[in-house]
Amino acid sequence: MALSIATVPVLTGEASDRFDRMMEASEERRGSVDFSREINEARAILSKANL
């Protein structure tokens, strides 16, 4: 018995425009998280373990 292949919905109109705006805003925020505190903690742990 063959199963039908589901179609992939395509965004059009205002939904597509809104998605593009949200995607661009997300790309601008990419990489804005500061992990320096976590890196320093990891280095302190590794230095105590002599690694």
Biopython code that builds the backbone (N, CA, C, O; Angstrom):
import numpy as np
from Bio.PDB.StructureBuilder import StructureBuilder

atoms = [
    (1, "MET", "N", (0.844, -1.171, 0.000)),
    (1, "MET", "CA", (0.000, 0.000, 0.000)),
    (1, "MET", "C", (0.896, 1.243, 0.000)),
    (1, "MET", "O", (1.770, 1.380, 0.856)),
    (2, "ALA", "N", (0.685, 2.113, -0.926)),
    (2, "ALA", "CA", (1.488, 3.323, -1.053)),
    (2, "ALA", "C", (0.904, 4.441, -0.199)),
    (2, "ALA", "O", (-0.311, 4.612, -0.109)),
    (3, "LEU", "N", (1.791, 5.184, 0.415)),
    (3, "LEU", "CA", (1.380, 6.344, 1.207)),
    (3, "LEU", "C", (1.579, 7.605, 0.387)),
    (3, "LEU", "O", (2.568, 7.737, -0.335)),
    (4, "SER", "N", (0.663, 8.504, 0.497)),
    (4, "SER", "CA", (0.806, 9.757, -0.246)),
    (4, "SER", "C", (1.835, 10.654, 0.441)),
    (4, "SER", "O", (1.982, 10.629, 1.663)),
    (5, "ILE", "N", (2.525, 11.428, -0.346)),
    (5, "ILE", "CA", (3.536, 12.345, 0.179)),
    (5, "ILE", "C", (2.843, 13.655, 0.554)),
    (5, "ILE", "O", (2.133, 14.255, -0.252)),
    (6, "ALA", "N", (3.064, 14.076, 1.782)),
    (6, "ALA", "CA", (2.442, 15.307, 2.272)),
    (6, "ALA", "C", (3.105, 16.514, 1.610)),
    (6, "ALA", "O", (4.325, 16.550, 1.447)),
    (7, "THR", "N", (2.317, 17.472, 1.242)),
    (7, "THR", "CA", (2.863, 18.682, 0.642)),
    (7, "THR", "C", (3.387, 19.609, 1.736)),
    (7, "THR", "O", (2.878, 19.618, 2.857)),
    (8, "VAL", "N", (4.383, 20.365, 1.402)),
    (8, "VAL", "CA", (4.981, 21.313, 2.338)),
    (8, "VAL", "C", (4.284, 22.654, 2.153)),
    (8, "VAL", "O", (4.243, 23.179, 1.040)),
    (9, "PRO", "N", (3.737, 23.213, 3.223)),
    (9, "PRO", "CA", (3.065, 24.503, 3.069)),
    (9, "PRO", "C", (4.077, 25.613, 2.744)),
    (9, "PRO", "O", (5.203, 25.604, 3.241)),
    (10, "VAL", "N", (3.667, 26.541, 1.924)),
    (10, "VAL", "CA", (4.527, 27.639, 1.503)),
    (10, "VAL", "C", (3.939, 28.941, 2.024)),
    (10, "VAL", "O", (2.749, 29.211, 1.864)),
    (11, "LEU", "N", (4.795, 29.744, 2.650)),
    (11, "LEU", "CA", (4.341, 31.039, 3.152)),
    (11, "LEU", "C", (4.179, 32.021, 1.994)),
    (11, "LEU", "O", (5.026, 32.093, 1.104)),
    (12, "THR", "N", (3.106, 32.758, 2.017)),
    (12, "THR", "CA", (2.876, 33.761, 0.987)),
    (12, "THR", "C", (2.327, 35.022, 1.634)),
    (12, "THR", "O", (1.825, 34.988, 2.757)),
    (13, "GLY", "N", (2.424, 36.118, 0.928)),
    (13, "GLY", "CA", (1.818, 37.369, 1.368)),
    (13, "GLY", "C", (2.416, 37.917, 2.654)),
    (13, "GLY", "O", (3.634, 37.907, 2.836)),
    (14, "GLU", "N", (1.553, 38.395, 3.547)),
    (14, "GLU", "CA", (1.979, 39.034, 4.790)),
    (14, "GLU", "C", (2.721, 38.061, 5.704)),
    (14, "GLU", "O", (3.655, 38.459, 6.400)),
    (15, "ALA", "N", (2.315, 36.794, 5.710)),
    (15, "ALA", "CA", (3.005, 35.802, 6.550)),
    (15, "ALA", "C", (4.458, 35.651, 6.113)),
    (15, "ALA", "O", (5.354, 35.534, 6.949)),
    (16, "SER", "N", (4.686, 35.652, 4.810)),
    (16, "SER", "CA", (6.038, 35.547, 4.282)),
    (16, "SER", "C", (6.861, 36.784, 4.642)),
    (16, "SER", "O", (8.018, 36.666, 5.045)),
    (17, "ASP", "N", (6.271, 37.959, 4.499)),
    (17, "ASP", "CA", (6.963, 39.202, 4.833)),
    (17, "ASP", "C", (7.322, 39.242, 6.321)),
    (17, "ASP", "O", (8.435, 39.621, 6.686)),
    (18, "ARG", "N", (6.372, 38.849, 7.179)),
    (18, "ARG", "CA", (6.619, 38.844, 8.618)),
    (18, "ARG", "C", (7.739, 37.867, 8.975)),
    (18, "ARG", "O", (8.589, 38.173, 9.811)),
    (19, "PHE", "N", (7.740, 36.696, 8.342)),
    (19, "PHE", "CA", (8.790, 35.713, 8.578)),
    (19, "PHE", "C", (10.151, 36.279, 8.191)),
    (19, "PHE", "O", (11.124, 36.110, 8.926)),
    (20, "ASP", "N", (10.228, 36.952, 7.040)),
    (20, "ASP", "CA", (11.495, 37.546, 6.601)),
    (20, "ASP", "C", (11.988, 38.599, 7.584)),
    (20, "ASP", "O", (13.179, 38.645, 7.888)),
    (21, "ARG", "N", (11.094, 39.445, 8.084)),
    (21, "ARG", "CA", (11.489, 40.470, 9.059)),
    (21, "ARG", "C", (11.994, 39.828, 10.347)),
    (21, "ARG", "O", (13.004, 40.258, 10.904)),
    (22, "MET", "N", (11.298, 38.809, 10.815)),
    (22, "MET", "CA", (11.709, 38.134, 12.046)),
    (22, "MET", "C", (13.043, 37.415, 11.854)),
    (22, "MET", "O", (13.863, 37.388, 12.773)),
    (23, "MET", "N", (13.273, 36.838, 10.688)),
    (23, "MET", "CA", (14.523, 36.153, 10.402)),
    (23, "MET", "C", (15.688, 37.147, 10.390)),
    (23, "MET", "O", (16.748, 36.868, 10.949)),
    (24, "GLU", "N", (15.493, 38.298, 9.758)),
    (24, "GLU", "CA", (16.555, 39.308, 9.706)),
    (24, "GLU", "C", (16.874, 39.834, 11.103)),
    (24, "GLU", "O", (18.042, 40.037, 11.433)),
    (25, "ALA", "N", (15.852, 40.055, 11.925)),
    (25, "ALA", "CA", (16.077, 40.525, 13.297)),
    (25, "ALA", "C", (16.834, 39.475, 14.101)),
    (25, "ALA", "O", (17.705, 39.811, 14.903)),
    (26, "SER", "N", (16.508, 38.222, 13.890)),
    (26, "SER", "CA", (17.189, 37.137, 14.595)),
    (26, "SER", "C", (18.654, 37.042, 14.181)),
    (26, "SER", "O", (19.523, 36.806, 15.020)),
    (27, "GLU", "N", (18.929, 37.224, 12.901)),
    (27, "GLU", "CA", (20.306, 37.181, 12.417)),
    (27, "GLU", "C", (21.129, 38.330, 12.982)),
    (27, "GLU", "O", (22.326, 38.163, 13.213)),
    (28, "GLU", "N", (20.528, 39.479, 13.209)),
    (28, "GLU", "CA", (21.248, 40.619, 13.778)),
    (28, "GLU", "C", (21.643, 40.356, 15.238)),
    (28, "GLU", "O", (22.691, 40.815, 15.692)),
    (29, "ARG", "N", (20.807, 39.623, 15.962)),
    (29, "ARG", "CA", (21.092, 39.322, 17.370)),
    (29, "ARG", "C", (22.036, 38.138, 17.532)),
    (29, "ARG", "O", (22.507, 37.874, 18.638)),
    (30, "ARG", "N", (22.315, 37.432, 16.465)),
    (30, "ARG", "CA", (23.143, 36.226, 16.533)),
    (30, "ARG", "C", (24.531, 36.558, 17.063)),
    (30, "ARG", "O", (25.156, 37.523, 16.623)),
    (31, "GLY", "N", (24.996, 35.776, 17.985)),
    (31, "GLY", "CA", (26.322, 35.955, 18.530)),
    (31, "GLY", "C", (26.430, 37.071, 19.552)),
    (31, "GLY", "O", (27.541, 37.496, 19.869)),
    (32, "SER", "N", (25.330, 37.554, 20.072)),
    (32, "SER", "CA", (25.386, 38.660, 21.023)),
    (32, "SER", "C", (25.448, 38.192, 22.472)),
    (32, "SER", "O", (25.398, 39.019, 23.382)),
    (33, "VAL", "N", (25.555, 36.882, 22.710)),
    (33, "VAL", "CA", (25.605, 36.353, 24.067)),
    (33, "VAL", "C", (27.054, 36.353, 24.537)),
    (33, "VAL", "O", (27.945, 35.921, 23.805)),
    (34, "ASP", "N", (27.291, 36.830, 25.740)),
    (34, "ASP", "CA", (28.636, 36.908, 26.302)),
    (34, "ASP", "C", (28.867, 35.708, 27.214)),
    (34, "ASP", "O", (28.222, 35.585, 28.255)),
    (35, "PHE", "N", (29.781, 34.826, 26.829)),
    (35, "PHE", "CA", (30.092, 33.634, 27.610)),
    (35, "PHE", "C", (31.405, 33.776, 28.368)),
    (35, "PHE", "O", (31.969, 32.765, 28.788)),
    (36, "SER", "N", (31.906, 34.974, 28.556)),
    (36, "SER", "CA", (33.211, 35.151, 29.188)),
    (36, "SER", "C", (33.243, 34.624, 30.619)),
    (36, "SER", "O", (34.253, 34.066, 31.047)),
    (37, "ARG", "N", (32.160, 34.791, 31.357)),
    (37, "ARG", "CA", (32.128, 34.284, 32.731)),
    (37, "ARG", "C", (32.228, 32.759, 32.746)),
    (37, "ARG", "O", (32.975, 32.201, 33.550)),
    (38, "GLU", "N", (31.492, 32.084, 31.877)),
    (38, "GLU", "CA", (31.530, 30.637, 31.820)),
    (38, "GLU", "C", (32.902, 30.130, 31.380)),
    (38, "GLU", "O", (33.377, 29.107, 31.873)),
    (39, "ILE", "N", (33.529, 30.842, 30.463)),
    (39, "ILE", "CA", (34.863, 30.449, 30.000)),
    (39, "ILE", "C", (35.865, 30.574, 31.134)),
    (39, "ILE", "O", (36.706, 29.694, 31.319)),
    (40, "ASN", "N", (35.784, 31.664, 31.899)),
    (40, "ASN", "CA", (36.697, 31.837, 33.029)),
    (40, "ASN", "C", (36.485, 30.761, 34.081)),
    (40, "ASN", "O", (37.454, 30.269, 34.658)),
    (41, "GLU", "N", (35.234, 30.384, 34.342)),
    (41, "GLU", "CA", (34.966, 29.314, 35.305)),
    (41, "GLU", "C", (35.538, 27.986, 34.823)),
    (41, "GLU", "O", (36.111, 27.235, 35.612)),
    (42, "ALA", "N", (35.386, 27.692, 33.536)),
    (42, "ALA", "CA", (35.919, 26.452, 32.985)),
    (42, "ALA", "C", (37.444, 26.447, 33.064)),
    (42, "ALA", "O", (38.042, 25.419, 33.383)),
    (43, "ARG", "N", (38.073, 27.571, 32.782)),
    (43, "ARG", "CA", (39.531, 27.638, 32.870)),
    (43, "ARG", "C", (40.009, 27.437, 34.311)),
    (43, "ARG", "O", (41.030, 26.789, 34.540)),
    (44, "ALA", "N", (39.278, 27.987, 35.276)),
    (44, "ALA", "CA", (39.636, 27.810, 36.681)),
    (44, "ALA", "C", (39.535, 26.331, 37.083)),
    (44, "ALA", "O", (40.404, 25.812, 37.784)),
    (45, "ILE", "N", (38.496, 25.676, 36.644)),
    (45, "ILE", "CA", (38.322, 24.248, 36.949)),
    (45, "ILE", "C", (39.444, 23.430, 36.324)),
    (45, "ILE", "O", (40.016, 22.552, 36.970)),
    (46, "LEU", "N", (39.758, 23.723, 35.056)),
    (46, "LEU", "CA", (40.812, 22.973, 34.378)),
    (46, "LEU", "C", (42.185, 23.238, 34.985)),
    (46, "LEU", "O", (43.021, 22.335, 35.025)),
    (47, "SER", "N", (42.433, 24.452, 35.456)),
    (47, "SER", "CA", (43.735, 24.750, 36.077)),
    (47, "SER", "C", (43.884, 23.999, 37.398)),
    (47, "SER", "O", (44.980, 23.550, 37.735)),
    (48, "LYS", "N", (42.788, 23.861, 38.148)),
    (48, "LYS", "CA", (42.839, 23.080, 39.391)),
    (48, "LYS", "C", (43.076, 21.604, 39.125)),
    (48, "LYS", "O", (43.676, 20.906, 39.943)),
    (49, "ALA", "N", (42.603, 21.129, 37.975)),
    (49, "ALA", "CA", (42.779, 19.722, 37.610)),
    (49, "ALA", "C", (44.116, 19.490, 36.895)),
    (49, "ALA", "O", (44.407, 18.376, 36.461)),
    (50, "ASN", "N", (44.917, 20.542, 36.778)),
    (50, "ASN", "CA", (46.216, 20.476, 36.095)),
    (50, "ASN", "C", (46.079, 20.013, 34.653)),
    (50, "ASN", "O", (46.867, 19.192, 34.184)),
    (51, "LEU", "N", (45.092, 20.529, 33.958)),
    (51, "LEU", "CA", (44.909, 20.179, 32.543)),
    (51, "LEU", "C", (45.204, 21.376, 31.671)),
    (51, "LEU", "O", (45.107, 21.286, 30.447)),
]
sb = StructureBuilder()
sb.init_structure("model")
sb.init_model(0)
sb.init_chain("A")
sb.init_seg("    ")
for serial, (resi, resn, name, xyz) in enumerate(atoms, 1):
    if name == "N":
        sb.init_residue(resn, " ", resi, " ")
    sb.init_atom(name, np.array(xyz, "f"), 0.0, 1.0, " ", f" {name:<3s}", serial, name[0])
structure = sb.get_structure()
